[in-house]
Amino acid sequence: MSRSVAELTHEALDLEQNEREELVAALLTSLDKTEEIDQAWRDEVHRRYEAFCAGKIRAIEHDEVVARFQARFG
């Protein structure tokens, strides 16, 4: 019979810090969807590039982006 999440959590919290870090890294890696995320970003970049080339969007200078950000968020 498998142990409950509560039991596993209790055991994990008893581990040394470096062991907990290894466990967290292993768990996060098991959830990693890097290829899906990378493909989604490639698709988004392609869409934005096509929109830029078609004149549907324009580029904004870095200084303008920073100024807008500072005006909005201080």
Backbone as a chain_set.jsonl record, in Angstrom:
{"seq": "MSRSVAELTHEALDLEQNEREELVAALLTSLDKTEEIDQAWRDEVHRRYEAFCAGKIRAIEHDEVVARFQARFG", "coords": {"N": [[0.847, -1.181, 0.0], [0.518, 2.239, -0.785], [2.082, 5.176, 0.591], [0.583, 8.042, 2.187], [0.25, 11.446, 1.008], [0.608, 13.211, 3.108], [2.134, 11.674, 4.878], [4.443, 11.263, 3.358], [5.246, 13.924, 3.061], [5.812, 14.606, 5.727], [7.989, 12.874, 6.187], [9.739, 13.892, 4.261], [10.266, 16.438, 5.251], [11.87, 15.845, 7.353], [14.297, 15.337, 6.255], [17.733, 16.25, 5.516], [18.757, 19.595, 4.58], [20.07, 19.719, 2.027], [19.251, 17.297, 0.96], [16.505, 17.671, 0.831], [16.469, 19.693, -1.073], [17.405, 18.285, -3.309], [15.278, 16.5, -3.595], [13.142, 18.249, -4.159], [14.048, 19.311, -6.598], [14.01, 16.986, -8.168], [11.26, 16.403, -8.132], [10.199, 18.706, -9.384], [11.409, 18.48, -11.89], [10.116, 16.223, -12.805], [7.693, 17.278, -13.431], [8.201, 18.976, -15.436], [7.596, 20.6, -18.438], [9.156, 21.382, -20.59], [9.694, 21.176, -23.416], [7.146, 21.565, -24.54], [6.608, 24.153, -23.638], [8.738, 25.562, -24.801], [8.082, 25.205, -27.519], [5.651, 26.553, -27.598], [6.549, 29.183, -27.138], [8.158, 29.513, -29.433], [6.162, 29.433, -31.39], [4.709, 31.717, -30.646], [6.629, 33.754, -31.045], [6.947, 33.526, -33.794], [4.335, 34.245, -34.654], [4.283, 36.918, -33.772], [6.393, 38.019, -35.243], [5.458, 37.689, -37.879], [3.188, 39.333, -37.722], [4.435, 41.788, -37.288], [5.911, 42.069, -39.688], [3.78, 42.277, -41.433], [2.808, 44.719, -40.792], [0.995, 44.981, -38.771], [1.627, 45.306, -36.135], [3.938, 47.351, -34.267], [7.402, 48.022, -33.638], [8.826, 48.962, -30.499], [10.967, 51.304, -29.09], [13.567, 50.628, -26.72], [14.015, 52.564, -24.677], [11.531, 53.853, -24.632], [9.855, 51.8, -23.793], [10.845, 51.362, -21.2], [10.303, 53.875, -20.072], [7.486, 53.917, -20.198], [6.938, 51.769, -18.496], [8.0, 52.7, -16.056], [6.368, 54.938, -15.669], [3.955, 53.731, -15.266], [4.344, 51.87, -13.162], [6.069, 53.042, -11.406]], "CA": [[0.0, 0.0, 0.0], [1.333, 3.444, -0.864], [1.96, 6.121, 1.7], [-0.171, 9.25, 1.866], [1.03, 12.665, 0.783], [0.951, 13.752, 4.43], [3.245, 10.877, 5.405], [5.628, 11.584, 2.557], [5.65, 15.284, 3.416], [6.429, 14.526, 7.055], [9.306, 12.258, 6.009], [10.586, 14.799, 3.492], [10.675, 17.541, 6.112], [12.908, 15.341, 8.257], [15.552, 15.214, 5.518], [18.674, 17.371, 5.575], [18.407, 20.619, 3.593], [20.537, 19.359, 0.688], [18.411, 16.192, 0.491], [15.221, 18.269, 0.457], [16.698, 20.397, -2.335], [17.452, 17.26, -4.35], [13.926, 15.987, -3.758], [12.368, 19.287, -4.846], [14.516, 19.35, -7.984], [13.51, 15.787, -8.837], [9.817, 16.55, -8.317], [9.954, 19.727, -10.401], [11.813, 17.919, -13.171], [9.083, 15.286, -13.24], [6.566, 18.069, -13.908], [8.71, 19.879, -16.464], [7.032, 20.507, -19.783], [10.029, 22.317, -21.291], [9.523, 21.155, -24.875], [5.862, 22.198, -24.849], [6.76, 25.585, -23.383], [9.619, 26.08, -25.85], [7.322, 25.247, -28.774], [4.678, 27.634, -27.477], [7.278, 30.437, -27.335], [8.529, 29.604, -30.851], [4.933, 29.784, -32.103], [4.39, 33.114, -30.331], [7.616, 34.587, -31.737], [6.61, 33.489, -35.216], [3.136, 35.057, -34.826], [4.63, 38.334, -33.609], [7.229, 38.411, -36.377], [4.562, 37.804, -39.03], [2.369, 40.533, -37.514], [5.331, 42.937, -37.493], [6.183, 42.165, -41.126], [2.535, 42.668, -42.104], [2.457, 46.064, -40.37], [-0.096, 44.939, -37.795], [2.204, 45.792, -34.879], [5.186, 48.087, -34.486], [8.431, 47.867, -32.611], [8.935, 50.094, -29.575], [12.334, 51.475, -28.605], [13.808, 50.23, -25.334], [13.811, 53.71, -23.776], [10.102, 54.096, -24.521], [9.305, 50.727, -22.961], [11.245, 51.654, -19.822], [9.562, 55.058, -19.628], [6.094, 53.501, -19.964], [6.929, 50.924, -17.301], [8.206, 53.552, -14.883], [5.183, 55.783, -15.506], [2.839, 52.919, -14.783], [4.645, 51.144, -11.919], [6.912, 53.843, -10.52]], "C": [[0.895, 1.248, 0.0], [1.074, 4.367, 0.318], [1.2, 7.358, 1.248], [0.78, 10.422, 1.641], [1.474, 13.255, 2.115], [2.136, 12.993, 5.021], [4.535, 11.189, 4.654], [6.157, 12.975, 2.886], [6.369, 15.301, 4.755], [7.84, 13.94, 6.945], [10.256, 13.2, 5.281], [11.101, 15.94, 4.356], [11.733, 17.126, 7.127], [14.259, 15.186, 7.568], [16.449, 16.419, 5.772], [18.334, 18.349, 4.45], [18.844, 20.203, 2.188], [19.714, 18.202, 0.104], [17.031, 16.704, 0.074], [15.336, 18.997, -0.875], [16.732, 19.406, -3.499], [16.06, 16.712, -4.642], [13.051, 16.981, -4.523], [12.764, 19.338, -6.323], [13.981, 18.155, -8.772], [12.011, 15.898, -9.101], [9.494, 17.572, -9.398], [10.325, 19.224, -11.791], [10.747, 16.973, -13.703], [7.857, 16.007, -13.792], [6.923, 18.936, -15.105], [8.116, 19.579, -17.832], [7.835, 21.418, -20.711], [9.785, 22.33, -22.789], [8.209, 21.823, -25.28], [5.951, 23.716, -24.683], [7.628, 26.219, -24.463], [8.874, 26.197, -27.178], [6.293, 26.362, -28.743], [5.343, 28.991, -27.693], [7.701, 30.6, -28.784], [7.318, 30.02, -31.682], [4.582, 31.256, -31.892], [5.346, 34.066, -31.036], [7.289, 34.655, -33.224], [5.381, 34.363, -35.492], [3.464, 36.554, -34.738], [5.468, 38.834, -34.779], [6.369, 38.612, -37.619], [3.695, 39.053, -38.911], [3.195, 41.795, -37.731], [5.583, 43.147, -38.982], [4.954, 42.632, -41.906], [2.083, 44.065, -41.7], [1.329, 46.115, -39.359], [0.356, 45.412, -36.408], [3.491, 46.529, -35.203], [6.15, 47.805, -33.347], [8.458, 49.117, -31.745], [10.373, 50.132, -29.067], [12.424, 51.135, -27.121], [13.511, 51.366, -24.357], [12.326, 54.017, -23.575], [9.434, 53.041, -23.642], [9.603, 50.996, -21.494], [10.454, 52.831, -19.277], [8.1, 54.709, -19.335], [5.979, 52.672, -18.683], [7.045, 51.776, -16.046], [6.998, 54.444, -14.621], [4.036, 54.992, -14.889], [3.107, 52.345, -13.393], [5.568, 51.884, -10.98], [8.278, 53.394, -10.475]], "O": [[1.905, 1.297, 0.703], [0.015, 4.344, 0.946], [1.178, 7.682, 0.061], [1.947, 10.388, 2.031], [2.597, 13.745, 2.234], [3.038, 13.599, 5.599], [5.591, 11.357, 5.263], [7.367, 13.181, 2.979], [7.413, 15.936, 4.899], [8.778, 14.461, 7.55], [11.432, 13.301, 5.632], [12.247, 16.363, 4.208], [12.417, 17.977, 7.695], [15.263, 14.93, 8.232], [15.98, 17.476, 6.192], [17.689, 17.968, 3.473], [18.06, 20.323, 1.246], [19.506, 18.137, -1.107], [16.458, 16.235, -0.909], [14.43, 18.937, -1.706], [16.152, 19.664, -4.554], [15.705, 16.487, -5.799], [12.308, 16.596, -5.426], [11.899, 19.402, -7.196], [13.548, 18.304, -9.915], [11.543, 15.526, -10.177], [8.62, 17.34, -10.235], [9.627, 19.513, -12.762], [10.499, 16.923, -14.908], [7.071, 15.419, -14.535], [6.051, 19.556, -15.714], [8.141, 18.443, -18.307], [7.26, 22.142, -21.523], [9.678, 23.405, -23.38], [8.169, 22.567, -26.26], [5.424, 24.467, -25.504], [7.299, 27.286, -24.982], [9.026, 27.194, -27.885], [6.083, 27.043, -29.747], [4.775, 29.86, -28.355], [7.619, 31.703, -29.325], [7.432, 30.861, -32.573], [4.207, 31.956, -32.833], [4.912, 35.085, -31.573], [7.351, 35.723, -33.833], [5.376, 35.136, -36.45], [2.975, 37.352, -35.538], [5.269, 39.953, -35.253], [6.534, 39.601, -38.334], [3.489, 39.757, -39.9], [2.7, 42.769, -38.299], [5.482, 44.267, -39.481], [5.084, 43.309, -42.926], [1.075, 44.553, -42.211], [0.764, 47.181, -39.113], [-0.461, 45.866, -35.608], [4.065, 46.354, -36.278], [5.757, 47.407, -32.25], [8.144, 50.21, -32.217], [10.924, 49.108, -28.662], [11.471, 51.333, -26.367], [12.845, 51.166, -23.342], [11.91, 54.397, -22.48], [8.553, 53.357, -22.842], [8.722, 50.874, -20.643], [9.983, 52.789, -18.141], [7.543, 55.158, -18.334], [5.051, 52.847, -17.893], [6.288, 51.601, -15.091], [6.644, 54.68, -13.466], [3.253, 55.516, -14.097], [2.216, 52.329, -12.544], [5.831, 51.415, -9.872], [9.097, 53.98, -9.767]]}, "num_chains": 1, "name": "protein.A"}
